[in-house]
Amino acid sequence: MKMDIVRWALSGKCLVYPTSTLPALGCIPTTKSLDDLYRIKKRSAMSPVSLGVTDLSQASEIVEIPDDVPEILESFPEGSLTIVLKAIEKMDERLGGFQVAVRVVTHPVAKELLGKTGPLTATSANLSGEEPMLDCLSAAESISTPEFPIEAVEGLCEGGLPSTLIAWHTVCDSPESLEIEVIREGKISSEDVYSWWRKRI
């Protein structure tokens, strides 16, 4: 991992990095960096983005990790789930405020990068509503502008369905109900997620 790309990210600028599905547009979770990211993507501030983390230990620095979260992650293929969890402290509303979506990255390049930078946003590296590319360099070039230059970590992603996004019971409307909610179906079907939950309880 070239240190200049790490310094670029830590300076607050946006970059594209590979994941197991699509190139991700990453930035550190600061107000200024998120301002830039949303302008680059032309994304509505009402649509929060997720954070990529290297592992649950890193995630535990920003969100609460209930005891049963590792269990579901181990029950499905790596990187196939993004889970909305309760933030330890309120974060930017564009990250969900007290309800933050985290994804444990599996791509070795992404793991190395996030190990040096800390959590980065993990939204797809494309303009909102447009088809994403699979090559990180091409994706960065397609959205980079003189006002918002974007660097990239080289990598070709596999594509396919995105991760399945679920809200853990600690952030659902009725936490005492111990339910989970599938917000977006992806690599793992809603049926499989709910089946796993029913068997567990």
Secondary structure, 3 states (H helix, E strand, C coil): CCHHHHHHHHCCCCEEECCCCCCEEECCCCHHHHHHHHHHHCCCCCCCCCEEECCHHHHCCCECCCCCHHHHHHHCCCCCEEEEEEECCCCCHHHCCCEEEEEECCCHHHHHHHHHHCCEECEECCCCCCCCCCEHHHHHHHHCCCCCCCEECCCECCCCCCCEEEECHHHCCCHHHCCCEEEECCCCCHHHHHHHHHHHC
